């Protein structure tokens, strides 16, 4: 569980802060403004997993034309002036008083010791190397990362994308300058090479603003993804990217497994996962005809479940936005960046899609608590969410 850690003050943080707090009290408004300026981390879209590791920063104005910048990272507070000069000699109590009014309570709590975390990584992670490029904060669907990852691949291009599910982005001219979809962005990036898109259940592709005049590159087909006989068409066995968005009944892993077993060879896979279930827990909702579908909050399998599925096919995780993850063929990735990487470190440094049924507080507890305890808690919570007649699988 979580354990409190005593506040550590950097030397730079000792500083005019008594004056800052005094000035705030004298004005009768600055302290309240500072507290109001401190956002509570949202329990929803984009919430950071580990607020202890995050570097929190907040600007405050003590007097007219003089600003101070307060930061908190791993329990250490730093304060500098607007010209970058560190403050000195303010009472520690004043420093803490101001900083605690600015930053959320979770940012002051070390969720797990470094030693216990490394032991967890050694026991449960698919890889040991920590890659700071893996968590893609501020990105939704790998819409920016997809092109740079493609350019890093060392093998022969196949000039085809296999897309399953709808596309993201503004429609009918709206949002034409805002990248939002990995398939669309890779197509635009590689358009001169003649890239084509085999598109299952993609909807009104031509209406997506950033598709523009490339709509003729899409070859549309409506497919029953829950068909027991689903298989990869022979014409698209080798592809540059397999992209999978929402799959009916949360059957992402089951559909992916059928495609890989029937001969699909993707150089990259970008897909939607249930980011609320941290590694090393392998969750898969089970679909059986005649039984209710899984609840809406459980819309895919977990990251670890996908990793286990694709590893025998030579694919490994390289990037994650939380809900969207990117795998590449290990043989085509630069040898200077060995794979697999630590999925646990990547998850810890990233964010997740929040959901009322799976709040971020649960996610943090499941990640940092001993794995055996977390497995029991996850099983209990998922059993309640699934309800009677909705099977699922869960393992480490």
NUTI-71419 format. One record per residue: x, y, z of N, C-alpha, C, O in turn; residue in three letters. Coordinates in pm, whole numbers, plus 50000, padded with zeros to 5 digits. Atoms other than C-alpha are relative to their C-alpha. Example, Ala and Ser with C-alpha at 12.3 -4.5 7.8 and 13.67 -1.06 7.14 Angstrom:
BEGIN
500894988150000512304955050780500905012050000501945011850066ALA
499184988149994513674989450714499235010950073499745022050090SER
This chain:
BEGIN
500824988050000500005000050000500855012550000502085011849988UNK
499294987450002500925036750012500615002950135500024999850238UNK
499384996349873503345049250274500505014249990501125017849890UNK
499574986150005504035085750362501505001150010502164992650071UNK
498584997349992507505099950321500195014450045499505023449997UNK
499764986749947508875129750511500475009349889501285005449805UNK
499644990150099509195161150301501505003050006502055005150114UNK
498604995950009512745168350180500055013449929499395015349827UNK
499894986850060513685204150102501385001749936502404999650001UNK
498724997350064516345212249846500555013250055499805021350110UNK
499374987949947518815239549938499395012549938499245022950002UNK
500564988350070517285262249676498655004350056498195015550034UNK
501364997149958513935260049847499905007850129498805010750175UNK
500064993149870514885278250165499875014749980501015018349951UNK
500024987950076514085313950069498945010050029497875004850060UNK
501024989649996512025345250101498594994750014497635002350001UNK
501345005550004509115321650138499175004950115497955006250103UNK
500754994149890508185335150474499355012949952498205015749983UNK
500554987550054507765368350297498894997149900497905004449894UNK
501025003550097505805351350023498694996550069497625001350030UNK
501205003749926503385335750271499405011950071498185013750073UNK
500494988149930503175367950470499285009349903498225014749934UNK
500624991250099502435387750156498654994649956497715002149934UNK
501275006150038499745362950063498945002650106497805006050074UNK
500964997849892498115365950404499575014550006498405017550030UNK
500314985849992498345403650398499005004149893498105012149918UNK
500924996350107496595405950067498634993950021497624998949971UNK
501285006549974493925382250188499484992149882498404986349889UNK
500495007150118493695367049842501014990449941500634980649878UNK
498995008050072496985352049731500004985550045500144976549963UNK
499985013949954496855321449952498834992349941498984980949896UNK
501165006650057493345313649836500194997749851499794987449797UNK
499765001550143494405319649477500964988749972500804981249876UNK
499045010850018497345296349518499314986550012499564977449933UNK
500705012749982495095268749649499084997349883498974985949837UNK
500915001850112492595274749371500754996349874500224989249788UNK
499225002750120495375273249114500534985849996501004981349891UNK
499475013749996496375238349226498944990249956498014987350031UNK
501045009150049494395214349011500064986550069501144980850086UNK
500065013649950493245182049170500124990649881499404992349783UNK
499845008750116494425154048941498684993349964498024987450051UNK
501315005150039491395143048741499954984950012500914977949980UNK
500225014449994489975108648804499334995649871498344988349871UNK
500635003450128489255105548437501075000149892502194995649916UNK
499155000850117490845109748096501395005950025501525017450066UNK
498644995149992494625112548103500615000950137501685006750152UNK
499454999149864495135108748479501344992850008501494981749958UNK
498685006149984498775101948567499944988750103499244989750204UNK
500005011449910499465068648733500745003250129500215000850237UNK
499154997849883502255079648969500275014950016501125020549946UNK
499814985749978502005115249098501285002950078501755014250077UNK
498724998349931505145109849312501125002449900501995010849923UNK
498954998650101507305106349001499815012249912500785017549856UNK
500264988550087505635134648813500645012550056500655014550178UNK
499494987049957507325168648825498865010249994498385013749886UNK
501084990349991504685193148945500595014150005501575016550075UNK
499514986350003505175230048874498835009750005497775007149947UNK
501054990049987503145260748963500625013850018501525015550100UNK
499554986249984503725298048921499085007450096497865005550093UNK
500804991649910502575322349192500545014249992501725016449967UNK
499594986149997502655360049209499855005350143498765005550199UNK
500004995349863503635374149546499715014950005498845019450080UNK
500264985750012503795411049460499955003349852500344995149768UNK
500124996050139503145429949140501364999649931502375004349985UNK
498795000950082505725422948869501064990850059502224991750020UNK
499045009849948507375395249072499314986550015498364985150093UNK
500595013549998506595358549015501004990150057502214992150047UNK
499185010849948507905327249184499474986949940498284985649913UNK
500375012750059507895292049045500374988850097501544987050132UNK
499835010649901507415262849282499884986649928498984984649847UNK
500085013350059508145226949181500134989550109500754991750213UNK
499945011449909507715193649355500264987549919499544984649823UNK
499685012550070509335161249243500614990250099501654993050159UNK
499545010549909509755129649449500285005550140501295002250202UNK
499924994949864509205148549774500925011850019501065016550132UNK
499074988849989511695176549699499365012549941498925012549826UNK
500574987250044510445212549676501125009349956502155010350024UNK
499074989850046512315238649474499215012649967498095011949918UNK
500644987250029511485275649439501025009449937502115011449990UNK
499124990550068513015300249196499185012349962497965011849954UNK
500664987850046512225335549088499764999049851500174989449787UNK
500315000450142510995344148741501235001249911501164998249792UNK
498764999750078514595349948630500884987850025502034987349981UNK
499285012449978515655315448750500904999950121501634990250142UNK
499144999349881517385326549070499384992250115498234994750151UNK
500555007449885516975301849358499835009050121500635018050144UNK
500194993149874515545315149683500864993550109501314982150094UNK
499215005249888517415310750011499425005250132498885016250141UNK
500234996249860516745311250385498555002050041498305009050139UNK
501384999449950512955308250407499764988250093500324977450070UNK
500275011049907511625287150696499374988049930498524989549842UNK
500535012150062510915251250603498494998950014497814994049925UNK
501445000849977507445254050756499245008349896498185004349849UNK
500664991550099506575282450518500064993749861499104994549784UNK
499875006950129507905263050221498934989349988498234988449887UNK
500945011150006505795232950307498565005049997497724999549926UNK
501364994749997502715253750383499565004249861498465001049817UNK
500364995350133502785269950042499924988549901498974987449823UNK
499965011050097503765238649849498814990650016498274985749917UNK
501125009049979501035217650010498685006249955497724999149926UNK
501204993550052498475243549907499944999549848498885001649788UNK
499924999750145499635240449547499834986449935499294985549824UNK
499905012950066500025203249482499144989550070498934990350191UNK
500905010149943497765172749533500694991450105501904989750103UNK
499455007849889498215151049840500784987949951501784984150012UNK
499335011950050499215120649631501425002849953502264993849948UNK
498664996550048502245139549501501044999750111502244999950083UNK
499095000049886503765138749852500254986050054501004984350150UNK
499955013649946503445101249901500794990949906500454989749788UNK
499245009750078506025076249780499244986750002499104980750109UNK
500895011749999503885046549668500734986850024500124977150068UNK
499225012449983506695020649679501475003950004501885013349936UNK
498584996849994510385020749768500684995949869500194987249797UNK
499275003250123512925019849485500404985249998500344978849893UNK
499565013949995514174985949601498854990349969499004981049890UNK
501155008850025510724969849609499535001149855499094991349795UNK
500424998350139509924984649270500924992249905500444985449814UNK
499085007350087513074970549109499794985050013499884977749914UNK
500295014249983512284936649260498754996049922498704985249862UNK
501235002850074508794938449110500294999349850499794990549780UNK
499635000050142510254947148769500744987249962500444981049860UNK
499235012150028512724918248786499124987649998499364978549919UNK
500865011849991509984893648878498954999449889498654988649839UNK
501225000350078507154904348651500075007049864499205004749780UNK
499994992450124508224927348367500454991549883501274982449900UNK
499565007050120508584914648009501455003149968502154994749911UNK
498614996250022511884933547990500515008050119499725012050205UNK
499404993149886514294950648227500415014449967500575022550057UNK
499494986850036515394981348029498905010550011497845009149951UNK
500944989049991513615013248126500215009549883501325014149859UNK
499944991350117512825034247818499145012350026497915011450028UNK
500744987749968511865070147895499135004749884498245013049903UNK
500814996250115510435073547543498704992049992497824995349912UNK
501195008450011507815046647604498715007350037497785007249957UNK
501254992949969505185067347790499855012649915500725021349916UNK
500254988550090503695092247541498935008950062497755008250025UNK
500944991149930502105118247767499525010949905500295016349825UNK
500574989550084499795142747599499624995449861499235003549777UNK
500385005550129499145119647304498864990250022498864982850120UNK
501185008349979495855101547256500124986249936500024976050004UNK
500115012450077496085075146983501284997049924501244990449820UNK
498715001950067499805074946891500045007249867500805003449777UNK
500094992850126498955099846618501295007449963501525010349846UNK
498714993550028502365116746653501144989949996502074991149916UNK
498935009949986504495086846748500084990549882501164985749849UNK
500055010650099503395063946467500975002449884501584992949834UNK
499144997450116505385081346193501484998950037502274993649959UNK
498605001049960508635084046388500404985450023501514981549990UNK
499725014249980508405047246488500154992849866501044984549848UNK
499915005950134507775037446127501355002949935501964994149874UNK
498734996150062510845056646013501204992950064502264991950002UNK
498905006849933512985037946268500114985349962501144979149987UNK
499965014050039512105003546130501034998149888501175006549799UNK
498885002150091514964988545935499684990549885500504988849795UNK
500335009850102513134963245718499365006049876499315018249860UNK
500624996050126511394964545382498555004350021497784996750081UNK
501404995749990508154985045366499074990949919499464985649815UNK
501005008350070505004965945266498975008549928498245003449842UNK
500884990450066503024996845160498524996950019497704999549931UNK
501425002449971499784985545325499765000950151500564996150231UNK
500484999149861497964993545649498734991850010497874992249922UNK
501225007849973495354970045794499345006550120499835005650232UNK
500704992649895492874990545996498684993250034497904989949945UNK
501265005949953490054975946207499355009850096499905012650203UNK
500724990449915487525000446352500035014049942500745016749845UNK
500154986550051486625036746304501245008650018502155005250094UNK
498894990749997488995065946252499665011950089498505015650103UNK
500164988149917489525095746485500295012549918500985012049816UNK
499674987250062489615132346387498765007949964497655002549957UNK
501094991250041487485161946288499444995949864500134989849783UNK
500685003950124484995157546005499555012149922499315022849978UNK
500534989850092483915178045703500735013350015500115023950026UNK
499174988049997486795202645723500395004850137501325012750150UNK
499654996249864486845206746100501234992250047501364980350018UNK
498835006649944490145199046276501004995149897501724985549923UNK
499115004750106492085195745953501475001650036502334995249975UNK
498614998049959495245207846127500384992450125501464994550180UNK
499775006949874494965184446426500134984949979499114978249962UNK
499835014550011496465149446395499294992950115499374997350230UNK
500725007049893494345124346587499844985049974499224978150054UNK
500225014150032494525090146420501284994049944501874999749852UNK
498735005750047497535066846369499964995349855500944996949782UNK
500105004550139496275051746043500055011849904500795011449805UNK
500034988450088495525085445888501375006749993501825010649885UNK
498714993149999498845100445996501094991949929501934997649861UNK
499015008050071500905071145870499725000149850500655000449769UNK
500354999150142499015072045540500485013249941501085013349833UNK
499544987050050499705109345499501525000449991502075006049896UNK
498534999849993503355104045595500624992149885501694995649835UNK
499435009050101503875076445338499265000849867499474992349780UNK
500834999250120501465087945067500824999349871500404992549777UNK
499235000750126504205093244802500444985849963500714983149846UNK
499575013850029505165056344835498864991349948499084979849909UNK
501155007750048501655045344735499324991750106498634982050073UNK
500625007449890500525033045079498494998549978497825008049938UNK
501425003050009497075016445077499504995650137500294991650223UNK
500595003849872494655008845362498884989949976497884993049910UNK
501105009749994492614976945398499235003150127499795002450237UNK
500744994149888489834989345625498734992050029497804991849949UNK
501175007349956487384967445815499195008650098499735013750196UNK
500944993349909484344984145974500475014150036500495018050153UNK
499384986849977485825018945931499035011649993499405022850029UNK
500964989150003482685039345877500245009649883500775005749779UNK
499944989950105482565071645674501415006049993501655016950044UNK
498604995750009486265074845595500145013549930500915022049973UNK
499854987950081485815102245338499635012750076500045023650037UNK
500404988149924484285125545598501105004950093501025016450139UNK
498924996049911487485126345811500865010649933501405008249825UNK
499374988550064489105159945741501424997049954501805000749843UNK
498595002150035492725148145744500204988549899501304986649849UNK
499905009650109491965119645504500075007249867500835003549778UNK
499984991350117491235145945242499874991849871498994983349860UNK
500105006750129491895133744887500634986150000500754979849895UNK
499445013449990493485101445017498934989450024499254977850048UNK
501075009549972490065085145064499994988549901499514977649933UNK
499985010750100490595065044744501044989350035501044978549975UNK
499025010049957493485047044919499394989750096500004979550126UNK
500665008949905490995030645159499154989849926498374993349837UNK
500775010950058489524996945063499104994450110499554986850196UNK
500925002049889486444993345282499294986649991498954981949882UNK
500735012549991484794961245399499374998850138499995002150238UNK
500685002749875482244952645666500194985250036499864976549956UNK
499635013649961483324921545860499434996950138499435005550226UNK
500455004549868481804901846147501234995550079501754984650057UNK
498775002649925484704903146391499844988850102500834983550152UNK
500255010649904483054877746622499744986549932499394976749998UNK
500155012550075482814851346349501084990250046502264993550040UNK
498995009849956484544819746484501024996849892502154992949924UNK
499085003050110486124814946140500805011949951501415011149845UNK
499264988050042487684849846124501464996649972502114989850050UNK
498625002850037491024848545944500555011549916499795019949866UNK
499344989650078493544870745767499854997249851500194986249806UNK
500055002050145492844875445394501424998649943502335005549988UNK
498675002750054495784862645188500615012449935501835013649928UNK
499494988150069496064896245007500675009950095501405018850050UNK
499434990149907497064914645325500744993350114500704998150227UNK
499305007149894499184889945518501195008050055501455007650175UNK
498854992149956502234913045531499645014749993499345020049885UNK
500444986149994501454948445646500995008250083501695002950169UNK
499164990949921503304978645781499405002550137500125003650236UNK
500684997049874500694985246049498684992450007497884992849914UNK
501345004749961497834966246207499525009450107500135010650213UNK
500584990949901495674991346385498634994750040497794991849954UNK
501275005149949492794979546607499445009850102500095013050202UNK
500664991249904490355002846779498974991650077499264980150111UNK
501005007549923487154992346961499554987649923499214988249805UNK
500435012850055486294955846899498754995650078498744996850201UNK
501215003949929482804942646982500284990450116501144981650106UNK
499935008549881482414926447327501394999650062501724990350135UNK
498664999349941485964936847420500944989149953501884985750024UNK
499265011850046487404908547207501285003549923501614996849824UNK
498784995750071490604926347101501044988949994501584986149886UNK
498985010549999492954898347209499574988049919500394981949850UNK
500475011650074490784871147061500095002449849500524993549774UNK
499914996650142490574888846722501465000549956501824995149851UNK
498584999250033494294896746724500624986049990501384983249898UNK
499465013550003495114860646807499634992549874500474985649816UNK
500445006850122493044847346516500755005149877501124997349790UNK
499314994250116494694871346271501464995449995501964992049888UNK
498605004249997498224862646383500144985149968501044981149894UNK
499935014450022497564825246385499714996449854500204986349803UNK
500355002950140496124827046033500965006549901500685006849781UNK
498944995850092499264842845890500305014849993501205018749918UNK
499704985750006499164880445950501395002950057501744997950164UNK
498654996449958502684895045976500135015250000500595020949901UNK
499894985449993502534931446090501395004450047501984998150134UNK
498754994049952505664952546128499745008050127500615009250213UNK
500414992549881503784973646385498554996550032497774993349943UNK
501395001249954500614969446591499705011950090500415014150189UNK
500504989349913498784999546735498584996350037497734994449950UNK
501345004749962495754990246942499565005950133500365010650214UNK
500644995349878493385000347216500014988950104499594977650076UNK
500015009749891493864982547549499275006050121499005018050126UNK
500644995549877492174984447888501115004850095501704996950168UNK
498834994749929494715007348052499824999950152500795001950224UNK
500195000449855493125004648398500534987350065500664986750187UNK
499445012449944494534969448440501505000249974501934998149861UNK
498574998350022498284973948495500704986649978500174976250016UNK
499205012250002500964948648409500454996850143500655005950223UNK
499925011650089501654921048495498694992449985498704980649950UNK
501285007149995497924912748510499414998649860499265008449787UNK
500485003350133496534895648200498504997850006498034987250048UNK
501465000449996492844903048166499454998949859499895005949768UNK
500695001650127490624891447880498514997850027498174988150096UNK
501435003349994486824894347863499724988549903500294988049794UNK
500315011850080485354862047725498625001949936497655005350003UNK
501264998950071482644862647460499464986049969500174977749912UNK
500705012350034480154833947432498635003749944497885010950010UNK
501324996750058477134836347199498874996650097498844985850157UNK
501145002049913473954840147396500165005550139499185007050212UNK
499754993949870475614854947704500165015149985500505019849877UNK
499854985450010475664892247786501435004049968502384997450009UNK
498674994450026478564912947655500585005650130499835008550223UNK
499404993649883481074926447909499485014350016499065020449918UNK
500434986149980480154960148067500895009749922502025006449887UNK
499304990350084481224991347880501385004050048502255007349968UNK
498694995949946484114999248114501084990049964502274993449969UNK
499035010650027485794966448016500024997449850499564987049803UNK
500164999750146486184973747646501144993249924501114992749801UNK
498895006750069489424954947572500744991250099500394990750217UNK
499125007549911492084931747712501095009450052501225020750005UNK
498984991649937494984944747922501314999649921501504991049834UNK
498704999250065498484954447810500764986850013501274981749913UNK
499245012249979500084923547964499424988449921500164979649876UNK
500625010550079497564901147789500435000949854500694990749790UNK
499554998150138498534916047452501484996049987501874989349891UNK
498585003450005502244912847531500214984949993501014980049914UNK
499885014550000501854875947608499594994249865500184984549819UNK
500525005050126499924871047284500985002349884501174993449802UNK
499194996550117502334888647044501464995950014502184995449914UNK
498585003049978505664878747202500494988349914501574989249858UNK
499535011150085505864844947019500125003649853500784996449777UNK
499924995650139505444863946691501075010649979501125017049874UNK
498864991050015508524885346754499685014750014500425023149964UNK
500414986149982506694917246854500165004150146499974996050237UNK
499764995249864507454938847158499515014450014499495022049918UNK
500474986549968506084970147326501125010249985502255007850026UNK
499054988950001507835003047249499395013250048500105021850101UNK
500614987249964505305030947314498604997650057497934987950023UNK
501345000949942502135036947518499505013850038500215021650101UNK
500664987949951499725065747567499174996850124498605005850186UNK
500895005049896497945044847831498964991149933499104978949936UNK
501005008150070494885033747634500474994749865499974984549818UNK
499495004650129496825030547305501444995650015502265002850072UNK
498655005449988499935008847280500534996549861499764993549770UNK
499355002750128502445003147000501054989250017501924990050103UNK
499045010950005504344971046928500715000449865500135004449764UNK
499245000950124507084966246668500654986349990500844979550091UNK
499235012150022508844936646515501415002050054502115011250011UNK
498704998249934511974932046727501154999749899502125007049916UNK
498925001250098514104922346425500205012649918501255014349856UNK
499894987850079513414956046263500275012450085500385023450032UNK
499774988649912514014978046567501505001950018502234992050022UNK
498554997749988517454994846607500614992250116500064992150227UNK
499345008249898519844972446801500525008450116500815003150223UNK
499564991249891520925002847005498925001950104499185007350212UNK
501114999249906517505001147173499414986050018498344983049964UNK
500405014149991517194964547275498604998250058498165005650146UNK
501355003649957513764949147323500024985850059500864977850020UNK
501114991849950511754940047524500455009950107501495008250170UNK
499774990249895511614970247754499144996650122498364987150120UNK
500795002149878510134972548103498615006049982498445018249981UNK
501384995250011506364974748060499535006250131498715015450130UNK
500394994449871506024981648433500485014550014499715023050059UNK
499504986349992508235012648417499245009249906498945020649941UNK
500754991950097506425024948107498615003350055498175014750048UNK
501354997749946503015020548269500045009850117499205018850125UNK
499934991449882504095037248593500195014649963499655023450031UNK
499694986250038505345068448413498965006149909499095017749869UNK
500984995050095502285072048193498695003950065498625006850184UNK
501344996549953498595079548223499004989549955499354980549879UNK
501055009650038495315060648185498725007649970498555019150011UNK
501374995150011491775066548072499294996950130499244985450173UNK
500755002549878489765070848385498604994949967498104996449856UNK
501385004750015486375054948436499414998850139500094994450232UNK
500625000249867483915057548722500024986050062500114984750184UNK
500005013649948483865019648753501394994850033501534984850103UNK
498615004149977487685017048758500835012450031501665016349949UNK
499354987349968488975048248936501524998650009502054987850035UNK
498544999850003492635058248921500594995450133501694989950134UNK
499495004449870493045051349294500164984750004501114979550062UNK
499905014650008492365014549227501224996049916501984987049952UNK
498895003350091494855014048939501335001350073502194992550061UNK
498754998049926497605028149161500214988950103501314983750118UNK
499885010449898496885003249436500374986749936501234979549988UNK
499725012750067496904973849194501444999549949502074989049952UNK
498644999750053500224984949044501054998550110502034991350092UNK
498944999049901502144991249366499924989550111500944986350172UNK
500135010149895500764965149608500664987049954500864985149834UNK
499485013250040502274929949615499084993349900497854994049914UNK
500795005250112501144911549303498924990250043497824990449989UNK
500995009649955499374883549489498785006750059497655002650033UNK
501114992749942497264908149687499195007149891497965007149893UNK
500704992750106496474928649378499174990749913498074994349871UNK
500745009550082495414898049182498644996950063497634996249994UNK
501265002849931492784890149446499055012049993497855010449973UNK
500844988050003491544926149454499435002349860498255005449845UNK
500484998050136491344928849076498914989749967497884993149910UNK
501005010550025489494895549056498665003550065497615002050002UNK
501244996649929486954907049315499285011449932498075010949912UNK
500634988350063486354940749149499464996749862498375001249827UNK
500485003450134486084926348799498804990550006497914991249921UNK
501155009049983483714899048921498735008150025497685005149969UNK
501164991449974481394925949056499605007749876498415009249848UNK
500314992250119481664946548737499374991149891498404995149827UNK
500535008850104481054917048505498584995450035497724994849948UNK
501315004849960478104904448705499754985649954500624979649890UNK
500315013950034476394870648655500004997749849499505006049773UNK
500095004050139476864853248324500945007149906500765006349784UNK
499044993050085479754874348197501414995150033502055000850122UNK
498725006049963482944853248201501185008649957501075016649864UNK
498754993550037486514866548189501144991350052500934982350133UNK
498825006849949490044853848245500965010450058501055021650007UNK
499044991149934492664869348475501134991650054500904981450120UNK
498835007449950496194857848552501185009550009501115021049966UNK
498734992550000499744869748617500934993149902502074997549884UNK
